[in-house]
């Protein structure tokens, strides 16, 4: 996540105007959060539900100067507006902590701790689809069915376990170690094409698949399932043990 991603936070007296189908106005001491994705939330003291909000606005403008903080969010598709105007606390306001707080703060992805970043020594986190640093741009996506098992690669990044014909252990960084190479070691030319005398070879095209080496003359191709090779299907193609049981390489085959 780039360090330039920031959220605006305001806590203090403010006027909030929602201008959708019906104009509504609120006034009170609130907490306002303008997130990097264009979402603006306004919370008062009455629980977790915002008193006003606009989700993923097309444009959000934030100004914070001597006149106070102003946040304007606009959803062009629905022609909805949300405006927040902060009011400086009066000097004679007896309420403790009445003075407004506002500022822009860096934010990042969040996830389970996954070690230290080899680039900046910041914290690496597992976001459930990628390993990312909370302090720099280091980010490495991994397959949905992969799991991080706690081991660290020699490059300093986490290693993952993923099943593609076999249980494969490799680095999350494709530049360090490629999953495709491991799949080829296990599956490339291990099976015969059912339509001709060719071998099935591992190829990538919007995913990994086993295709006839004679393509395009032979159009046989099957996506590699998320599982471990488990013998032969009754149809003659390889079978795989997957999360739901046992299936043929050909997803349309019922003769496992």
C-alpha positions as CSV (number, residue, x, y, z in Angstrom):
1,X,0.0,0.0,0.0
2,X,1.6,3.3,-1.0
3,X,2.5,5.6,1.9
4,X,0.6,8.4,0.0
5,X,-2.7,6.8,0.9
6,X,-4.2,9.0,3.6
7,X,-7.4,9.3,5.6
8,X,-8.8,12.5,6.9
9,X,-10.0,12.5,10.5
10,X,-12.0,15.2,12.2
11,X,-13.4,15.1,15.7
12,X,-15.4,18.1,16.9
13,X,-18.4,20.4,16.4
14,X,-19.7,20.2,12.9
15,X,-22.6,20.8,10.6
16,X,-23.4,17.9,8.3
17,X,-25.7,18.2,5.3
18,X,-27.0,15.3,3.2
19,X,-28.4,16.4,-0.1
20,X,-29.9,13.3,-1.7
21,X,-33.6,13.0,-2.6
22,X,-34.4,14.9,0.7
23,X,-32.1,17.4,2.2
24,X,-31.1,16.6,5.8
25,X,-29.0,18.7,8.2
26,X,-27.3,17.6,11.4
27,X,-25.3,19.6,14.0
28,X,-23.3,18.1,16.9
29,X,-19.9,16.9,18.1
30,X,-19.1,14.1,15.7
31,X,-16.2,12.1,14.4
32,X,-15.8,12.3,10.6
33,X,-13.6,9.9,8.6
34,X,-12.9,10.4,4.9
35,X,-11.3,7.2,3.6
36,X,-9.0,6.8,0.6
37,X,-11.6,4.9,-1.3
38,X,-14.0,7.9,-1.3
39,X,-16.1,6.8,1.6
40,X,-17.1,9.5,4.1
41,X,-18.5,8.4,7.5
42,X,-20.0,10.7,10.2
43,X,-20.4,9.1,13.7
44,X,-22.0,10.6,16.8
45,X,-22.3,9.0,20.2
46,X,-25.2,6.6,19.4
47,X,-23.6,3.3,18.6
48,X,-21.8,1.8,15.6
49,X,-24.2,3.1,12.9
50,X,-23.0,6.3,11.2
51,X,-25.5,9.2,11.5
52,X,-24.6,10.1,7.9
53,X,-22.4,8.6,5.2
54,X,-21.6,8.5,1.5
55,X,-20.0,5.3,0.2
56,X,-17.3,5.3,-2.5
57,X,-18.0,8.8,-3.7
58,X,-16.7,9.8,-7.2
59,X,-15.1,12.9,-5.8
60,X,-14.1,14.0,-2.3
61,X,-12.7,17.4,-1.5
62,X,-11.0,18.2,1.8
63,X,-9.9,21.7,2.9
64,X,-8.5,22.5,6.3
65,X,-7.5,26.1,6.8
66,X,-8.0,29.0,9.1
67,X,-11.8,28.9,8.4
68,X,-11.9,25.3,9.6
69,X,-12.3,21.9,8.0
70,X,-14.7,21.3,5.1
71,X,-15.3,17.9,3.5
72,X,-17.5,17.6,0.4
73,X,-18.3,14.2,-1.2
74,X,-20.2,13.8,-4.4
75,X,-21.7,10.6,-5.9
76,X,-22.2,11.6,-9.6
77,X,-24.2,8.5,-10.5
78,X,-26.9,9.1,-7.8
79,X,-26.3,12.9,-7.7
80,X,-25.9,12.6,-3.9
81,X,-23.9,15.1,-1.8
82,X,-22.5,15.0,1.7
83,X,-21.0,18.2,3.2
84,X,-19.3,18.5,6.5
85,X,-18.3,21.9,8.0
86,X,-16.2,21.9,11.1
87,X,-16.6,24.7,13.7
88,X,-13.8,25.8,15.9
89,X,-14.6,25.5,19.6
90,X,-15.3,28.7,21.4
91,X,-12.7,29.8,23.9
92,X,-15.3,30.0,26.7
93,X,-16.7,26.5,26.0
94,X,-16.5,24.8,29.4
95,X,-16.6,21.3,27.9
96,X,-13.4,19.3,28.5
97,X,-11.6,18.5,25.3
98,X,-14.0,20.7,23.3
99,X,-11.3,21.9,20.9
100,X,-11.6,20.2,17.5
101,X,-9.0,17.7,16.3
102,X,-8.3,17.3,12.5
103,X,-5.6,16.0,10.3
104,X,-4.6,13.7,7.5
105,X,-3.1,10.4,8.5
106,X,-1.4,7.6,6.5
107,X,-3.3,4.4,6.2
108,X,-2.5,1.0,4.8
109,X,-3.9,-2.5,4.4
110,X,-4.3,-4.5,7.6
111,X,-4.0,-8.2,8.2
112,X,-2.4,-11.0,10.2
113,X,1.3,-10.4,10.9
114,X,3.4,-12.2,8.4
115,X,7.0,-11.2,9.3
116,X,9.2,-8.2,8.5
117,X,9.5,-6.5,5.1
118,X,12.9,-7.2,3.5
119,X,12.8,-3.8,1.7
120,X,12.2,-1.5,4.7
121,X,11.9,-3.6,7.8
122,X,8.3,-2.6,8.2
123,X,5.6,-5.1,9.2
124,X,4.3,-7.6,6.6
125,X,0.7,-8.6,6.9
126,X,-1.4,-11.4,5.3
127,X,-4.5,-9.8,3.8
128,X,-6.1,-13.1,2.8
129,X,-5.0,-12.8,-0.9
130,X,-1.8,-11.0,-0.7
131,X,1.2,-10.3,1.5
132,X,1.8,-6.6,1.8
133,X,4.0,-4.2,3.8
134,X,2.2,-1.6,5.9
135,X,5.0,0.9,5.4
136,X,6.1,0.6,1.7
137,X,4.9,-0.6,-1.7
138,X,5.9,-4.2,-1.2
139,X,2.9,-6.4,-2.2
140,X,2.7,-9.9,-3.5
141,X,-0.6,-11.6,-4.4
142,X,-1.1,-15.3,-4.0
143,X,-3.8,-17.8,-5.2
144,X,-7.1,-17.9,-3.3
145,X,-6.5,-21.5,-2.2
146,X,-2.9,-21.0,-1.0
147,X,-2.0,-20.8,2.7
148,X,1.0,-19.2,4.4
149,X,2.5,-21.8,6.7
150,X,5.0,-19.7,8.7
151,X,8.2,-20.4,6.8
152,X,10.3,-17.6,5.4
153,X,12.1,-17.7,2.0
154,X,15.8,-16.8,1.7
155,X,14.6,-13.6,0.1
156,X,12.9,-12.6,3.4
157,X,9.3,-13.0,2.2
158,X,6.9,-15.7,3.4
159,X,6.5,-19.0,1.7
160,X,3.1,-20.5,0.8
161,X,1.6,-24.0,0.3
162,X,-0.7,-24.5,-2.7
163,X,-2.0,-27.6,-4.4
164,X,-1.7,-27.9,-8.2
165,X,-1.2,-31.5,-9.0
166,X,1.0,-31.9,-5.9
167,X,1.4,-30.1,-2.7
168,X,3.8,-27.3,-3.7
169,X,5.8,-25.1,-1.3
170,X,7.2,-21.9,-2.9
171,X,7.8,-18.2,-2.3
172,X,5.0,-15.6,-2.6
173,X,7.3,-13.5,-4.8
174,X,7.0,-14.6,-8.5
175,X,10.3,-13.0,-9.3
176,X,12.0,-15.2,-6.7
177,X,10.2,-18.5,-7.4
178,X,7.5,-19.2,-9.9
179,X,4.5,-21.5,-9.1
180,X,4.2,-22.3,-12.8
181,X,7.7,-23.9,-12.8
182,X,6.8,-26.2,-9.9
183,X,3.5,-27.2,-11.6
184,X,5.5,-28.1,-14.8
185,X,7.9,-30.2,-12.8
186,X,4.9,-32.3,-11.6
187,X,2.5,-32.3,-14.5
188,X,4.2,-31.3,-17.8
189,X,4.1,-34.2,-20.2
190,X,2.9,-36.6,-17.5
191,X,-0.3,-37.4,-19.3
192,X,-1.4,-38.3,-22.8
193,X,-3.8,-36.2,-24.8
194,X,-7.1,-38.1,-25.1
195,X,-7.8,-36.8,-28.6
196,X,-4.5,-37.4,-30.4
197,X,-1.0,-38.8,-29.9
198,X,0.3,-35.7,-28.2
199,X,1.3,-35.0,-24.6
200,X,-0.5,-32.6,-22.3
201,X,1.7,-29.7,-21.4
202,X,1.3,-26.9,-18.8
203,X,0.4,-23.5,-20.2
204,X,-0.9,-20.3,-18.7
205,X,-3.7,-18.3,-20.2
206,X,-5.9,-16.6,-17.6
207,X,-4.9,-19.5,-15.3
208,X,-3.0,-22.7,-15.5
209,X,-4.2,-25.5,-17.8
210,X,-3.0,-28.7,-19.3
211,X,-3.3,-28.5,-23.1
212,X,-2.3,-30.7,-26.0
213,X,1.2,-29.9,-27.3
214,X,-0.3,-29.9,-30.8
215,X,-2.4,-26.8,-30.2
216,X,-4.0,-25.2,-32.2
217,X,-4.3,-28.3,-34.4
218,X,-5.7,-30.1,-31.4
219,X,-7.9,-28.0,-29.2
220,X,-7.8,-30.3,-26.1
221,X,-7.3,-28.2,-22.9
222,X,-8.2,-28.6,-19.2
223,X,-7.7,-26.1,-16.4
224,X,-5.5,-27.5,-13.6
225,X,-7.7,-28.0,-10.5
226,X,-6.8,-27.0,-7.0
227,X,-5.9,-30.4,-5.8
228,X,-3.3,-33.3,-5.7
229,X,-3.0,-35.9,-8.5
230,X,-4.9,-39.0,-7.3
231,X,-4.7,-41.8,-9.8
232,X,-6.7,-42.2,-13.0
233,X,-10.3,-41.5,-13.7
234,X,-12.4,-44.3,-15.3
235,X,-12.4,-42.2,-18.5
236,X,-8.6,-42.5,-18.6
237,X,-7.7,-38.9,-17.7
238,X,-5.9,-38.2,-14.4
239,X,-8.0,-37.7,-11.3
240,X,-7.4,-35.1,-8.5
241,X,-8.2,-35.1,-4.8
242,X,-9.8,-31.7,-4.2
243,X,-11.6,-30.0,-1.3
244,X,-15.0,-31.4,-2.3
245,X,-13.8,-34.9,-2.9
246,X,-12.3,-36.5,-6.0
247,X,-12.7,-35.3,-9.6
248,X,-11.5,-35.8,-13.1
249,X,-9.2,-33.4,-14.9
250,X,-12.1,-32.9,-17.2
251,X,-14.6,-30.9,-15.0
252,X,-17.5,-32.2,-17.2
253,X,-16.7,-35.8,-16.6
254,X,-18.9,-37.9,-14.2
255,X,-16.9,-41.1,-14.4
256,X,-14.5,-40.7,-11.5
